[in-house]
């Protein structure tokens, strides 16, 4: 592909300034990435250093933000901590915080569906593949332009959830985490790369508030059984009851909100869910 400007894109990599959605054909990427490889992108020193005001400018009206709709990446460890907002009386107030995390968000289908369903909740998509995260960034930017006042509560960050969750979220910050159609890593020697493991569940439990929910879905039966069994065996998680599942509006979105889920539906494939909640702290 040539080096000319892509149609419909801003030269600032901030999405279409005219509200035109980006075209996937310009963002070709591998289906999956090896999460154990070293990645070359900035990582914040701690959650304090993440420039949340740049990701969600509509929720930080008193904080100056860049002109582009979304930042390309999080801040470097050498940057200053994000400023604390202040009320009209000058008293510092707690800034809004991300509550939903879509791990391996793909092309952002779930985020786009959830945005109007929870308009006051900040949600972050995490994606390791650079081209895909760029696409989601531009997609959200275009939606914000095309629908003023909407989609300001969703954003995306290129990051590796297997390594950097504690760099982004404090203890008990999240209320929902999503793992939709993750890489099955079929070979036994690659099972350590799976996004649901006993060790990683400890980190997810750290980030989730008591009662927070963890959603998984896959079209691979063996992986579905792996994720369910791993969650059942972890002392900090328990499955939702049938009543809780029926009352949760998010459950209905899991199958077809993502592009991968839509592909499974077109092929008339079966899906396997495992939805659990974080048990209350004992301390």
N, C-alpha and C positions, 0 to 999 in steps of 0.2 A: 504494500500500500504506500502511496506516495506521501510526501511530506507536506502537502497542501492542507489548508484549513478544512476541518470537517464541517459539513453542512449542519447548521442548527446548533453549533457549539460556540460558546463564548471563548475568546482567546485566553481568558483567565482561568480556564479549567473549573469554572464555577457553575456550569450548567448553562442552558439556553436562557439568555436574557429576554427572549420573546415568549417564554413559556412552552417551547416546543420540546417534547420528550426526546431524549437521546435515542439513537438507533443501535440496537445490540450488535449489528454486524460490524460496527467499528470498535467493539470491545471484546474481541475473541480472546478466550482464555482456556486453560486446561480445566477439565471438570473438577479437579481437586488439586490441592497442594500438600506437600509433606509438612505437617505442623512441627516436626522435630528439627527441620532445617533452620539454620540461622537466617533471619530475615533482616533486610536492611531498610529500616524505617525508624523514625524517632519514637522513643518510648518515654512517657512521663515518669519522673522520679517517684511520684505518689499521686493519688487522686487530686490533691490540692493543685497540682501543676497542669491538669487537663483544662484547656480553654473552652469550658462549657458555654460561655457567653457567645463564642464564635459559632458553635454548633447550633445553639438555640437563641438567636438574638431577640426573638419575640418575647422570651421569658426573662430577658436581662435588659430591660429598656434603658436603665441608667448606666450601662456599661458600654463604652465605645467598642465597636466590632469592625472587622475588615469589610470592605464593600462587597466581596464575593459572597454568594449565598451560603457556602459551607467551606470550612477549612480543609485543606488537602490531607492534613495529618495532625496528630496531637503535638503538643509542645515538647521541646527537648528538655532533658533534665537540667539544662543550664538556665531555663527561662524562670521568670518570677512566678510565684503562686498567683492563682486567679484572685482578683479583688473581691471583697465582700460587699454586697449591696447595702444600701442604707435606706431607711424609711424617710418620710417627709420630715420627721422630727429629728433626724440625724442619728437615730439609734440603729446600730447594725442589725440586719435581719438575715436569717438563714437563707442562702440562695436556693433556688429549686434544684432538685437532684434527679438524675436518671433513675427510673424505677423498673423499666423493662429492658432486657438485653436479648437480642436475637443473635445467637452465636452461629456464625457461618450463614449470614443472612442472604447469600446469593444475590439475586438481582432485586431484592428489596420488596418482593410481593407481599409478605406478611406485614412489614412496616406500613406499607401504603394502606392495607386493609384496617390495621389497628388504629391508625392516626385519627380518623373521624370517630371511631368507637370510644376512644379515651382521649378526648381533645386536651385535657389538662394534665396528662401524664407524659413525661419525657421518656423517649424510647431511643435506644442506640442499637444500630446494626453493626456487628463486628464481622469483618470479612478479610481473609488473609490475602486473597488474590488482588493484585493492584488494579488490573483492568476492570475487574468486576466492582470493586469498591469505588472506582472512579465513575463507573456507570451509575451506581446507586446515588452517588453524590450529585451527579448532574440530573438524575431523575427527580430527586427531591427538590433540587433547586428550581427545576422547570415547573413542578407542581405548585411550589410556593408562588411563583410568578403568575401562573395560570389561574390559581384559586387563592386570591388574597385573603389572609387571615387563617388559612388552613395549612396543614402539614408543617407548621413551625415547631411541632412537638416531636418530630422524628429527625434523626441524623444518622450518619454512618462514619465509621472509623476503620482504617486499615490497621488490624491488630491481630494478635495470636492469643486466643482465649486460654490455650493450654499453658501459656507462659506468663501472661501479663494481667490477668484479672485483678490481682491485688494492687496493681499500679493504677487501676481505673476506678475501682469501687471500694468504699469503706465497708466495714462489717455491718451486715444487716441492711444494706442500702436497697437491694433489689426486691421486688415483689413478684416478678415473673422472669423466667429464663426459658428460651426456646432453642430447641435443637431439632430442626426440621430436615429430614432426609440427609443425615451426615454421611460422610465417606464410610462405606462398610469395611474397608481394609480386610479383604477376604482372607489373605494369607495369615496363618497363625503367627508367624514371626512379626507381622505388622499389627497385631492386635493392640500393642502398646500405643499405637497411634490413634486409637479410637477416642472419640471425644467424651464418651461415658466410660469411666473406669472408677474403681474404688478410690484411688488416690485423688483423682480430679473432683469426685463428688464432695470430698472434704473442702475443697476450695469453693465449690458452688454453694455448699452449706454455709460457709463463712460469709459469702456475699448476699445470701438470701435472708430476708427477715423471717422470723417465726411465722409459719403459715404461708410463706411465699411458695409459689408453685413452679415446678419444673416440668416442661412439656417436651416429649420426644415423639417422633414419628418416623417410620421408614417403610419402604416396600420390600425390604430384605428380611425374610422371616427369621433367619438365624441371628441377624443383628438386633431385630426387635426383641427376641428372647434374651439376648445378651444384655440389652439395656434394662429390660424389666427385671431380670434376675439380679443384676448388679445393684439396682436401686432398692430392691427388696432386701438385699443383704446388708445394706448400709444402715446403721442405727439412727442416722439423722433424717431419714426420709421414710414416708409412709404413703401408700397409694390413696388417691381420692376415692371417696365412697361413690356409689352410683348416683346418689342424690347430689353430691357436689359436682360430679361430672355433668349431670343434666342441667344444673343451674349456671354453669360456666359458659358464657357466650363465646369465649375464645376457642373452645373445643371444636366447634363447627367450622372454624377457619383453617384448622390444621391441614386438612386433606388437600385443599385446592387453592389456598392463598399463594403458595409459592409456585414458581415456574416448574420445579421438579414435581410437585404434587399434581399440577395440571397435566404433565406428561404421563404420570402414572394413571391418572383418570382416563386420558385418551386411549391408553393401551389396555384399559380395563384391568389394571393390576390391583392387588390387595395391599392394604396398609396395616401397619402394626403400631399401636400407640402404647406409650407408657407415661402416665401423668401422675406425678407425686407431689407431695407438699413437704415443706421443711418443718420438722417437729420443733416444738418450743424449746428454748434454751433451758438447761437444768440449773444454771447458776443464777 
